[in-house]
Amino acid sequence: MYRIAYAATTLPAFCRLHAHQDPQEGVTGIAKDRDAPAIVGDASLAYLIHIQTKDGDRPEDKQWEWVVHAFGEQGPELAEQLAATVRAWDRQVRAEENDQHADPSLTVYPTGTPDHLLPAGDTLDKACSRLVFRWPGRGGHLPALARRTDMMAATAGDS
């Protein structure tokens, strides 16, 4: 649950991708009537799913792997940003040792509260409120999404 909240509050183009078909019938690999965390760019998309890599009779015998799928010109950059977010959550927020784990702090402000009156943190604007999350171990922000104009400028500079 926190992994999704972390992505939703730290990725500027976060959304949820919902599947209406069985994974075998569609192209996403998302279970029917389920959704997956995703980010979007200019005509591009990256989303995160998990697949079972090892079965077993006991839960501890089963293994799962997170996989990022991407489409479009910015797909590789979006996929790396989504993967970097999952790695940051795993390494900086979710502690290996349960006694080191800390929940994020959440402060709720009314809609319309100016940015300069909000505490430092990741802000999620909702219809009736502004939520400010402060994640343990998060020092700074993840790199911004690549924009088509940024990529074109970089390409033009290489020639």
Backbone as ProteinMPNN parsed JSONL, in Angstrom:
{"seq_chain_A": "MYRIAYAATTLPAFCRLHAHQDPQEGVTGIAKDRDAPAIVGDASLAYLIHIQTKDGDRPEDKQWEWVVHAFGEQGPELAEQLAATVRAWDRQVRAEENDQHADPSLTVYPTGTPDHLLPAGDTLDKACSRLVFRWPGRGGHLPALARRTDMMAATAGDS", "coords_chain_A": {"N_chain_A": [[0.815, -1.184, 0.0], [1.878, 1.331, 0.862], [3.85, 1.634, -1.063], [2.473, 2.337, -3.401], [1.265, 4.75, -2.576], [3.575, 6.208, -2.134], [4.636, 6.402, -4.748], [2.512, 7.792, -5.947], [2.665, 10.254, -4.687], [5.209, 11.209, -5.211], [5.812, 11.109, -7.909], [5.339, 13.154, -10.649], [3.585, 12.706, -12.863], [1.839, 10.646, -12.205], [-0.521, 7.938, -12.406], [-3.282, 5.578, -12.523], [-3.545, 2.51, -14.197], [-6.099, 0.737, -15.536], [-7.345, -2.563, -16.064], [-9.47, -4.31, -18.307], [-9.637, -6.759, -19.42], [-8.757, -10.269, -19.402], [-5.397, -11.166, -18.495], [-4.22, -12.849, -20.448], [-5.605, -12.235, -22.748], [-5.216, -9.553, -23.275], [-2.793, -6.873, -23.725], [-1.387, -5.943, -21.579], [-0.781, -7.474, -19.26], [-1.912, -7.055, -16.847], [-4.064, -8.062, -14.267], [-7.499, -8.943, -14.793], [-9.974, -6.505, -14.127], [-8.376, -5.208, -12.307], [-5.802, -2.852, -11.328], [-2.83, -0.962, -12.207], [0.038, 0.796, -11.023], [1.116, 3.694, -12.768], [2.911, 5.933, -15.0], [2.744, 8.792, -17.096], [3.762, 10.345, -20.172], [4.487, 12.559, -22.905], [2.537, 11.151, -25.195], [3.385, 8.667, -24.272], [3.905, 5.89, -22.011], [4.421, 4.2, -18.929], [4.204, 1.365, -16.843], [3.756, -0.564, -13.809], [3.893, -3.925, -12.893], [3.441, -7.044, -11.104], [4.853, -10.283, -11.274], [4.576, -13.773, -10.786], [7.354, -15.673, -10.005], [8.163, -17.965, -8.807], [6.571, -20.774, -7.521], [4.954, -22.205, -4.658], [4.028, -24.256, -1.81], [3.8, -22.973, 0.612], [3.465, -19.571, 1.708], [5.986, -18.3, 2.088], [7.567, -19.739, 0.359], [6.979, -18.872, -2.147], [7.79, -16.683, -4.86], [7.977, -13.38, -6.168], [8.244, -10.981, -8.785], [8.885, -7.615, -9.638], [7.949, -5.847, -12.516], [8.506, -3.486, -15.052], [6.697, -2.142, -17.678], [6.812, -0.426, -20.791], [5.777, 2.026, -23.195], [5.975, 3.91, -26.222], [7.762, 6.901, -27.334], [9.033, 8.171, -25.16], [9.067, 6.069, -23.47], [11.31, 4.409, -22.455], [12.634, 6.258, -20.713], [10.563, 6.915, -18.941], [10.07, 4.385, -17.864], [12.487, 3.915, -16.504], [12.338, 5.957, -14.613], [10.08, 5.175, -13.133], [10.981, 2.683, -12.172], [13.169, 3.614, -10.661], [11.816, 4.97, -8.675], [10.508, 2.878, -7.33], [12.775, 1.504, -6.404], [13.859, 3.518, -4.732], [11.832, 3.744, -2.81], [11.978, 1.154, -1.726], [14.603, 1.05, -0.709], [14.957, 3.381, 0.841], [12.625, 4.053, 2.235], [11.03, 1.788, 2.999], [12.089, -0.317, 5.396], [14.417, -2.975, 5.831], [14.591, -4.198, 8.298], [12.019, -4.623, 10.57], [11.842, -3.065, 12.914], [13.07, -0.749, 12.177], [11.441, 0.427, 10.379], [9.444, 3.174, 9.372], [6.451, 4.998, 9.337], [5.04, 7.301, 6.932], [4.651, 10.84, 7.592], [1.621, 12.639, 7.573], [-0.013, 15.524, 6.638], [-2.911, 17.48, 6.506], [-4.347, 20.03, 4.606], [-6.58, 22.778, 3.869], [-8.103, 23.1, 0.597], [-6.691, 25.436, -1.609], [-4.835, 26.504, 0.102], [-1.918, 28.355, 0.121], [1.208, 27.468, -1.468], [3.522, 28.376, -0.087], [2.756, 28.274, 2.547], [2.67, 25.662, 3.203], [4.203, 22.779, 4.728], [7.526, 21.409, 4.164], [7.7, 18.746, 1.846], [6.009, 16.16, -0.047], [3.415, 17.105, -2.038], [0.036, 16.386, -2.544], [-2.608, 17.263, -4.374], [-6.014, 17.349, -3.824], [-9.605, 17.322, -4.455], [-10.912, 18.594, -2.28], [-8.919, 19.16, -0.482], [-5.426, 19.579, 0.455], [-2.845, 17.4, 0.569], [0.022, 16.719, 2.41], [2.772, 14.792, 2.33], [5.405, 13.455, 4.216], [8.043, 11.581, 3.774], [9.939, 9.069, 5.414], [13.458, 8.979, 5.184], [13.523, 10.172, 2.715], [15.269, 12.354, 1.007], [15.152, 15.054, -0.744], [14.091, 15.317, -4.197], [12.97, 13.074, -6.785], [14.39, 12.706, -10.11], [13.022, 14.895, -12.611], [10.37, 14.218, -14.974], [11.223, 13.287, -18.297], [10.851, 15.522, -20.969], [9.41, 16.003, -24.176], [10.405, 18.28, -25.544], [12.779, 18.693, -24.134], [14.204, 16.387, -24.834], [14.41, 16.758, -27.595], [15.982, 19.063, -27.692], [18.336, 18.085, -26.56], [19.016, 16.192, -28.488], [19.364, 17.856, -30.717], [21.575, 19.284, -29.878], [23.522, 17.355, -29.984], [24.213, 16.984, -32.613]], "CA_chain_A": [[0.0, 0.0, 0.0], [2.715, 2.522, 0.917], [4.582, 1.754, -2.316], [1.615, 3.068, -4.326], [1.147, 6.117, -2.061], [4.865, 6.851, -2.368], [4.693, 6.749, -6.171], [1.49, 8.804, -6.24], [3.034, 11.555, -4.138], [6.538, 11.639, -5.638], [5.9, 11.153, -9.369], [4.415, 14.19, -11.106], [2.61, 12.262, -13.872], [1.339, 9.352, -11.733], [-1.922, 7.583, -12.621], [-3.546, 4.141, -12.396], [-3.957, 1.888, -15.453], [-7.079, -0.294, -15.196], [-7.503, -3.59, -17.097], [-10.825, -4.849, -18.469], [-9.52, -8.074, -20.038], [-7.838, -11.196, -18.76], [-4.032, -10.907, -18.961], [-3.897, -13.609, -21.651], [-6.302, -11.64, -23.893], [-4.784, -8.18, -23.487], [-1.362, -6.656, -23.928], [-0.764, -5.323, -20.412], [-0.377, -8.38, -18.194], [-2.617, -6.65, -15.626], [-5.205, -8.943, -14.012], [-8.803, -8.361, -15.12], [-10.609, -5.687, -13.093], [-7.352, -4.698, -11.393], [-5.078, -1.749, -11.937], [-1.396, -0.933, -11.97], [0.586, 2.151, -10.98], [1.682, 4.085, -14.061], [3.213, 7.338, -15.243], [2.552, 9.131, -18.503], [4.503, 11.451, -20.769], [3.94, 12.898, -24.22], [2.21, 9.958, -25.976], [4.172, 7.552, -23.741], [3.352, 5.302, -20.796], [5.14, 3.118, -18.26], [3.422, 0.869, -15.716], [4.416, -1.555, -12.973], [3.116, -5.097, -12.498], [4.249, -8.095, -10.487], [4.62, -11.615, -11.818], [5.085, -14.828, -9.916], [8.5, -16.348, -10.597], [8.349, -19.256, -8.141], [5.389, -21.202, -6.79], [5.24, -23.04, -3.499], [2.875, -24.553, -0.966], [3.745, -21.982, 1.689], [3.711, -18.214, 1.198], [7.413, -17.981, 2.069], [8.205, -20.448, -0.753], [6.624, -18.203, -3.398], [8.57, -15.491, -5.175], [7.368, -12.467, -7.118], [9.172, -10.007, -9.346], [8.269, -6.412, -10.184], [8.333, -5.622, -13.906], [8.003, -2.246, -15.64], [6.458, -2.16, -19.124], [6.755, 0.948, -21.292], [5.407, 2.222, -24.586], [6.132, 5.264, -26.737], [9.097, 7.477, -27.488], [9.604, 8.415, -23.835], [8.905, 4.856, -22.676], [12.484, 4.01, -21.665], [12.876, 7.221, -19.63], [9.496, 6.751, -17.957], [10.299, 3.103, -17.192], [13.588, 4.095, -15.553], [11.868, 6.788, -13.508], [9.203, 4.351, -12.302], [11.844, 1.719, -11.481], [13.949, 4.355, -9.653], [10.903, 5.277, -7.575], [10.336, 1.642, -6.565], [14.038, 1.274, -5.688], [13.973, 4.505, -3.653], [10.895, 3.336, -1.751], [12.486, -0.067, -1.1], [15.859, 1.278, -0.005], [14.966, 4.523, 1.744], [11.408, 4.161, 3.04], [10.716, 0.473, 3.572], [13.307, -0.842, 6.002], [14.53, -4.438, 5.905], [14.292, -4.565, 9.673], [10.737, -4.034, 10.945], [11.986, -2.053, 13.957], [13.576, 0.472, 11.56], [10.415, 0.971, 9.488], [8.694, 4.327, 9.886], [5.375, 5.439, 8.455], [5.157, 8.716, 6.561], [3.747, 11.759, 8.285], [0.645, 13.213, 6.658], [-0.683, 16.72, 7.13], [-3.979, 17.85, 5.583], [-4.652, 21.456, 4.571], [-7.714, 23.082, 2.991], [-7.83, 23.488, -0.78], [-6.43, 26.868, -1.707], [-3.717, 26.9, 0.951], [-0.767, 28.659, -0.741], [2.378, 26.602, -1.321], [4.479, 28.872, 0.902], [2.266, 27.961, 3.894], [2.742, 24.207, 3.395], [5.521, 22.299, 5.166], [8.294, 20.685, 3.155], [7.197, 17.399, 1.611], [5.387, 15.89, -1.336], [2.033, 17.558, -1.955], [-0.964, 15.761, -3.408], [-3.805, 18.101, -4.366], [-7.305, 16.669, -3.998], [-10.693, 18.273, -4.691], [-11.275, 19.337, -1.074], [-7.807, 19.308, 0.453], [-4.05, 19.42, -0.016], [-2.178, 16.44, 1.445], [1.477, 16.833, 2.389], [3.423, 13.592, 2.851], [6.837, 13.525, 4.493], [8.476, 10.191, 3.807], [11.225, 8.839, 6.076], [14.541, 8.624, 4.289], [13.449, 10.863, 1.426], [15.962, 13.637, 1.026], [15.144, 15.612, -2.092], [13.098, 14.81, -5.133], [13.454, 12.254, -7.881], [14.534, 13.507, -11.321], [11.777, 15.222, -13.302], [10.09, 13.465, -16.183], [11.769, 13.807, -19.545], [9.839, 16.136, -21.825], [9.752, 15.921, -25.593], [11.243, 19.422, -25.907], [14.102, 18.449, -23.561], [14.875, 15.359, -25.632], [14.72, 17.344, -28.894], [17.102, 19.974, -27.481], [19.523, 17.256, -26.366], [19.343, 15.601, -29.788], [19.866, 18.914, -31.571], [22.912, 19.631, -29.392], [24.459, 16.265, -30.289], [24.561, 16.919, -34.042]], "C_chain_A": [[0.867, 1.259, 0.0], [3.497, 2.725, -0.38], [3.784, 2.584, -3.318], [1.467, 4.517, -3.867], [2.442, 6.885, -2.291], [4.974, 7.294, -3.826], [3.712, 7.87, -6.499], [1.898, 10.19, -5.754], [4.374, 12.06, -4.642], [6.706, 11.712, -7.145], [4.882, 12.152, -9.916], [3.358, 13.729, -12.103], [2.03, 10.888, -13.506], [-0.14, 9.184, -12.084], [-2.074, 6.084, -12.361], [-4.053, 3.636, -13.737], [-4.837, 0.697, -15.11], [-7.255, -1.265, -16.365], [-8.927, -4.138, -17.105], [-10.821, -6.225, -19.117], [-8.63, -8.962, -19.188], [-6.434, -10.949, -19.306], [-3.667, -11.645, -20.251], [-4.514, -12.988, -22.908], [-5.793, -10.245, -24.228], [-3.291, -8.09, -23.678], [-0.651, -6.196, -22.666], [-0.195, -6.295, -19.39], [-1.02, -8.033, -16.864], [-3.829, -7.563, -15.465], [-6.518, -8.208, -14.287], [-9.408, -7.682, -13.894], [-9.646, -5.247, -11.993], [-6.687, -3.513, -12.052], [-3.61, -1.822, -11.552], [-0.945, 0.52, -11.873], [1.284, 2.458, -12.293], [2.074, 5.553, -14.036], [3.11, 7.575, -16.742], [3.445, 10.303, -18.884], [3.837, 11.771, -22.092], [3.771, 11.625, -25.04], [3.032, 8.744, -25.549], [3.592, 7.125, -22.399], [4.314, 4.27, -20.246], [4.292, 2.676, -17.074], [4.127, -0.301, -15.067], [3.457, -2.693, -12.649], [4.034, -6.062, -11.761], [3.848, -9.435, -11.099], [5.221, -12.64, -10.865], [6.19, -15.568, -10.643], [8.771, -17.716, -9.977], [7.091, -19.57, -7.351], [5.824, -22.068, -5.616], [3.979, -23.258, -2.694], [2.699, -23.523, 0.147], [4.027, -20.591, 1.107], [5.203, -17.872, 1.117], [8.182, -18.708, 0.965], [7.94, -19.777, -2.102], [7.507, -16.971, -3.591], [7.863, -14.706, -6.266], [8.427, -11.478, -7.583], [8.38, -8.821, -9.888], [8.826, -6.171, -11.577], [7.713, -4.307, -14.378], [7.881, -2.444, -17.142], [6.338, -0.719, -19.583], [6.455, 0.959, -22.779], [5.663, 3.672, -24.966], [7.571, 5.738, -26.726], [9.788, 7.714, -26.144], [9.537, 7.181, -22.936], [10.116, 4.471, -21.851], [12.776, 4.953, -20.492], [11.82, 7.09, -18.531], [9.68, 5.457, -17.16], [11.409, 3.236, -16.153], [13.151, 4.94, -14.363], [10.956, 5.997, -12.569], [10.012, 3.326, -11.514], [12.665, 2.404, -10.384], [13.089, 4.694, -8.441], [10.685, 4.05, -6.697], [11.609, 1.336, -5.779], [14.2, 2.237, -4.521], [13.047, 4.14, -2.495], [11.455, 2.136, -0.994], [13.707, 0.212, -0.228], [15.78, 2.358, 1.069], [13.764, 4.576, 2.673], [11.093, 2.855, 3.749], [12.01, -0.121, 4.108], [13.281, -2.37, 6.016], [14.149, -4.93, 7.295], [12.999, -3.877, 10.083], [10.868, -2.951, 12.007], [12.551, -0.744, 13.413], [12.53, 1.131, 10.66], [9.701, 2.133, 10.153], [7.634, 4.712, 8.869], [5.585, 6.891, 8.073], [4.271, 9.577, 7.462], [2.862, 12.402, 7.221], [-0.02, 14.396, 7.336], [-1.7, 17.134, 6.072], [-4.285, 19.336, 5.741], [-5.853, 21.69, 3.659], [-7.25, 23.393, 1.568], [-7.625, 24.996, -0.809], [-5.329, 27.356, -0.787], [-2.51, 27.164, 0.058], [0.426, 27.749, -0.437], [3.311, 27.07, -0.214], [4.021, 28.637, 2.351], [2.283, 26.459, 4.196], [4.12, 23.82, 3.91], [6.24, 21.619, 4.002], [7.735, 19.276, 3.04], [6.613, 17.28, 0.225], [3.9, 16.176, -1.223], [1.169, 16.856, -2.987], [-2.235, 16.593, -3.279], [-5.026, 17.275, -4.689], [-8.378, 17.734, -4.167], [-10.967, 19.152, -3.472], [-10.127, 19.557, -0.102], [-6.473, 19.227, -0.272], [-3.356, 18.521, 1.01], [-0.672, 16.616, 1.304], [2.054, 15.611, 3.097], [4.9, 13.906, 3.082], [7.301, 12.099, 4.744], [9.804, 10.062, 4.529], [12.277, 8.445, 5.049], [14.504, 9.326, 2.954], [14.082, 12.234, 1.565], [16.039, 14.177, -0.381], [14.117, 14.927, -2.959], [13.765, 13.954, -6.193], [13.594, 13.125, -9.118], [13.181, 13.734, -11.987], [11.608, 14.349, -14.537], [10.761, 14.108, -17.372], [10.623, 14.388, -20.358], [10.331, 16.088, -23.255], [10.676, 17.07, -25.991], [12.648, 19.26, -25.348], [14.881, 17.446, -24.393], [15.263, 15.921, -26.988], [15.91, 18.283, -28.76], [18.392, 19.199, -27.295], [19.967, 16.64, -27.68], [19.95, 16.653, -30.71], [21.289, 19.31, -31.17], [23.941, 18.582, -29.723], [24.923, 16.287, -31.728], [25.653, 17.864, -34.434]], "O_chain_A": [[0.614, 2.171, -0.788], [3.778, 3.862, -0.759], [4.345, 3.435, -4.008], [1.538, 5.427, -4.693], [2.414, 8.075, -2.607], [5.358, 8.429, -4.106], [4.045, 8.792, -7.244], [1.511, 11.194, -6.353], [4.656, 13.251, -4.51], [7.661, 12.326, -7.62], [3.685, 12.007, -9.671], [2.296, 14.348, -12.166], [1.762, 10.069, -14.385], [-0.91, 10.144, -12.067], [-1.105, 5.406, -12.019], [-4.908, 4.274, -14.352], [-4.381, -0.249, -14.466], [-7.308, -0.844, -17.521], [-9.513, -4.396, -16.054], [-11.884, -6.804, -19.344], [-7.852, -8.482, -18.363], [-6.289, -10.56, -20.465], [-2.893, -11.132, -21.06], [-4.004, -13.189, -24.01], [-5.931, -9.801, -25.368], [-2.603, -9.105, -23.781], [0.573, -6.068, -22.671], [0.782, -5.97, -18.715], [-0.707, -8.656, -15.85], [-4.547, -7.809, -16.435], [-6.632, -7.006, -14.046], [-9.362, -8.208, -12.782], [-10.068, -4.949, -10.875], [-6.973, -3.198, -13.207], [-3.2, -2.615, -10.706], [-1.485, 1.383, -12.564], [1.96, 1.603, -12.865], [1.635, 6.317, -13.176], [3.357, 6.677, -17.548], [3.827, 11.127, -18.052], [2.734, 11.297, -22.364], [4.756, 11.075, -25.532], [3.342, 7.885, -26.374], [2.884, 7.886, -21.738], [4.953, 3.545, -21.007], [3.722, 3.512, -16.374], [4.979, -0.95, -15.674], [2.34, -2.459, -12.186], [5.256, -5.915, -11.792], [2.68, -9.685, -11.398], [6.243, -12.394, -10.224], [5.996, -16.039, -11.763], [9.509, -18.526, -10.537], [6.599, -18.73, -6.598], [6.936, -22.596, -5.598], [2.987, -22.548, -2.86], [1.579, -23.241, 0.571], [4.752, -20.466, 0.12], [5.631, -17.218, 0.166], [9.318, -18.345, 0.661], [8.609, -20.084, -3.089], [7.913, -16.313, -2.633], [7.237, -15.273, -7.162], [9.38, -11.18, -6.863], [7.337, -8.995, -10.517], [10.032, -6.279, -11.797], [6.535, -4.046, -14.132], [8.833, -2.859, -17.803], [5.821, 0.124, -18.85], [6.819, 0.045, -23.519], [5.576, 4.562, -24.121], [8.466, 5.083, -26.192], [10.99, 7.481, -26.01], [9.911, 7.247, -21.765], [9.98, 4.224, -20.652], [13.127, 4.499, -19.402], [12.137, 7.146, -17.343], [9.475, 5.428, -15.947], [11.281, 2.722, -15.041], [13.549, 4.67, -13.23], [11.051, 6.133, -11.349], [9.765, 3.118, -10.326], [12.84, 1.845, -9.302], [13.578, 4.705, -7.312], [10.676, 4.154, -5.471], [11.535, 0.951, -4.613], [14.629, 1.834, -3.44], [13.441, 4.221, -1.332], [11.414, 2.101, 0.236], [13.826, -0.332, 0.87], [16.456, 2.265, 2.093], [13.868, 5.091, 3.786], [10.912, 2.829, 4.966], [12.93, -0.397, 3.338], [12.224, -2.974, 6.195], [13.472, -5.947, 7.446], [12.891, -2.657, 9.955], [10.084, -2.002, 12.007], [12.519, 0.271, 14.108], [12.714, 2.268, 10.227], [9.39, 2.088, 11.344], [7.903, 4.746, 7.668], [6.236, 7.637, 8.803], [3.278, 9.107, 8.017], [3.31, 12.673, 6.107], [-0.524, 14.291, 8.454], [-1.391, 17.141, 4.881], [-4.459, 19.836, 6.852], [-6.116, 20.883, 2.768], [-6.142, 23.888, 1.363], [-8.314, 25.739, -0.109], [-4.922, 28.514, -0.881], [-2.111, 26.278, -0.697], [0.624, 27.319, 0.699], [3.842, 26.244, 0.528], [4.815, 28.785, 3.279], [1.952, 26.037, 5.304], [5.108, 24.467, 3.565], [5.628, 21.297, 2.983], [7.34, 18.681, 4.043], [6.714, 18.203, -0.583], [3.204, 15.567, -0.412], [1.535, 16.749, -4.158], [-2.862, 16.629, -2.221], [-5.07, 16.583, -5.706], [-8.094, 18.925, -4.036], [-11.229, 20.345, -3.626], [-10.336, 20.086, 0.99], [-6.4, 18.859, -1.444], [-3.295, 18.86, 2.191], [-0.154, 16.655, 0.189], [1.856, 15.418, 4.297], [5.555, 14.538, 2.253], [6.998, 11.494, 5.772], [10.712, 10.859, 4.291], [12.0, 7.658, 4.144], [15.383, 9.096, 2.124], [13.511, 13.149, 2.159], [16.923, 13.783, -1.141], [13.369, 14.063, -2.502], [14.958, 14.086, -6.466], [12.977, 14.189, -9.184], [12.302, 12.874, -11.936], [12.577, 13.812, -15.074], [10.86, 15.333, -17.451], [9.544, 13.8, -20.423], [11.535, 16.128, -23.51], [11.646, 16.845, -26.714], [13.617, 19.644, -26.004], [16.075, 17.625, -24.635], [16.337, 15.601, -27.495], [16.772, 18.299, -29.638], [19.435, 19.601, -27.811], [21.164, 16.57, -27.961], [20.931, 16.384, -31.404], [22.111, 19.634, -32.028], [25.134, 18.884, -29.742], [25.937, 15.666, -32.049], [26.04, 17.91, -35.601]]}, "name": "protein", "num_of_chains": 1, "seq": "MYRIAYAATTLPAFCRLHAHQDPQEGVTGIAKDRDAPAIVGDASLAYLIHIQTKDGDRPEDKQWEWVVHAFGEQGPELAEQLAATVRAWDRQVRAEENDQHADPSLTVYPTGTPDHLLPAGDTLDKACSRLVFRWPGRGGHLPALARRTDMMAATAGDS"}
